[in-house]
Amino acid sequence: MQITKFPKKIITFLKEVKIEMGKVNWPAKREVFKNTLIVLGVSLALAIFLGGLDFLFTNLLNKLIL
């Protein structure tokens, strides 16, 4: 690729990006909020579950080894 064509290719790329971004079906604010709460809830539940397993196995190993 010639260096003189590089700026023109960048401009063409950015114009195409703008066109494609206009075609994107963006979710509504309410849907984003709902999905965010679902992700946070699942993450919290998984953290509690894994923390409980860690606590359980730590206590079991301490009783068996010590």
FENQUI-V92955 format. One line per field, one symbol per residue. psi: psi as a letter, one per 40 degrees, with the letter a starting at -180 (. if undefined). Layout:
psi->???
//
This chain:
psi->hiddedddddddddddddddddehghiiddddddddddddddddddddddddddddddddddddd.
//
